[in-house]
Amino acid sequence: MPEDDSLPIIPTSAPPAWWDRLKPLARQMRHEPTPAEELLWQRLRNRQIAGAKFRRQHAVERFIVDFYCSEARLVIEIDGPIHDYTPAEDALRQEFLESLGLRVIRFANDEVQTGIERVIRQIKGALAG
């Protein structure tokens, strides 16, 4: 930890060479969200939760994460049906993100769509500490 007690800087965007490839994909994903992503985004946007600023479909190194709050170093992932077939890849991705000092919380599509208030409470808890 730096001497001034500020948090160390971590890479929260893709390197330029990767960004050229990730940018169009991130843009497409922002324009074509899943219903669960759209529902959660409507609650996260404009600092509605604890005053935290979230970005959606944000590139962190070589990955695009669903939602990212740099102030809290928090990644929120919404897992759709494809994640049922990729648990090993998801675990490696999460391990990598955590190695950067990020906290990752995951929700299934159904959790967001049927229990948005519980999801919001969990996000508030993660933001608090």
C-alpha positions in Angstrom: 0.0 0.0 0.0 1.4 3.5 -0.8 2.6 5.6 2.0 -0.2 8.2 1.6 -2.8 5.4 2.3 -4.4 5.9 -1.0 -5.4 2.8 -2.8 -3.0 1.4 -5.4 -3.8 2.1 -9.0 -4.9 -1.0 -10.8 -5.5 -1.4 -14.6 -9.2 -0.9 -15.1 -9.2 -0.6 -18.8 -7.9 -2.6 -21.7 -4.4 -2.0 -23.1 -4.6 0.0 -26.4 -3.9 -3.1 -28.6 -6.8 -5.0 -26.9 -9.1 -2.0 -26.7 -9.2 -1.7 -30.5 -10.7 -5.2 -30.6 -12.8 -5.0 -27.5 -14.4 -1.6 -28.1 -16.8 -2.7 -30.9 -17.8 -5.7 -28.8 -18.4 -3.6 -25.7 -20.4 -1.1 -27.7 -22.6 -3.9 -29.2 -23.1 -5.4 -25.8 -24.2 -2.0 -24.4 -26.7 -1.6 -27.2 -28.0 -5.2 -26.9 -28.3 -5.9 -23.2 -30.1 -9.0 -21.8 -33.3 -8.2 -20.0 -31.6 -8.9 -16.7 -28.7 -6.5 -17.6 -31.2 -3.8 -18.6 -33.2 -4.2 -15.4 -30.1 -3.9 -13.2 -28.7 -1.0 -15.3 -31.8 1.0 -14.7 -31.1 0.7 -11.0 -27.4 1.3 -11.1 -27.2 4.2 -13.5 -26.9 7.8 -12.4 -25.4 7.0 -9.0 -28.7 5.7 -7.7 -27.1 3.2 -5.3 -25.0 4.7 -2.5 -23.9 7.4 -4.9 -21.6 4.9 -6.7 -20.8 5.5 -10.4 -21.1 2.3 -12.5 -20.0 1.7 -16.0 -21.6 -1.1 -18.1 -19.8 -3.4 -20.4 -16.5 -2.1 -19.2 -13.1 -3.5 -20.4 -10.8 -4.6 -17.6 -7.6 -5.8 -19.2 -8.7 -8.4 -21.7 -12.2 -9.0 -20.3 -15.5 -7.1 -20.7 -17.3 -7.0 -17.4 -21.1 -6.4 -17.1 -20.9 -3.6 -14.6 -17.9 -1.9 -12.9 -17.6 0.7 -10.1 -14.0 2.0 -10.0 -14.4 3.8 -6.6 -15.4 0.5 -4.9 -13.3 -1.7 -7.2 -16.5 -3.8 -7.6 -17.4 -5.9 -10.6 -20.9 -7.2 -11.0 -21.5 -10.0 -13.4 -24.9 -11.3 -14.6 -24.8 -14.9 -15.5 -27.1 -16.1 -18.2 -27.6 -19.7 -19.5 -24.3 -19.7 -21.3 -22.5 -19.7 -17.9 -24.0 -23.1 -17.2 -21.5 -24.5 -19.7 -18.5 -22.4 -18.8 -17.9 -22.7 -15.0 -14.1 -23.3 -15.4 -13.7 -20.3 -17.7 -15.8 -18.2 -15.4 -13.7 -19.3 -12.4 -10.4 -18.4 -14.2 -11.8 -15.0 -15.2 -13.0 -14.2 -11.7 -9.6 -15.3 -10.3 -7.8 -13.0 -12.7 -10.1 -10.0 -11.9 -9.6 -10.7 -8.1 -5.8 -10.8 -8.7 -6.1 -7.2 -9.8 -7.6 -6.3 -6.4 -11.2 -6.2 -7.7 -14.2 -7.8 -5.9 -16.5 -9.7 -8.1 -20.1 -10.5 -7.2 -22.3 -12.6 -9.5 -26.0 -13.0 -10.0 -28.0 -15.3 -12.2 -30.4 -13.8 -14.7 -33.3 -15.2 -12.7 -32.1 -13.6 -9.4 -32.1 -10.2 -11.1 -35.4 -10.6 -12.8 -37.3 -12.1 -9.9 -35.5 -10.5 -6.9 -34.1 -7.2 -7.9 -34.6 -5.6 -4.4 -32.5 -8.4 -2.9 -29.9 -8.0 -5.5 -29.8 -4.2 -4.8 -29.4 -4.9 -1.1 -26.4 -7.2 -1.8 -24.8 -4.6 -4.1 -25.3 -1.9 -1.3 -23.6 -4.3 1.1 -20.7 -4.8 -1.2 -20.3 -1.1 -1.7 -20.3 -0.5 2.0 -17.6 -2.8 2.7 
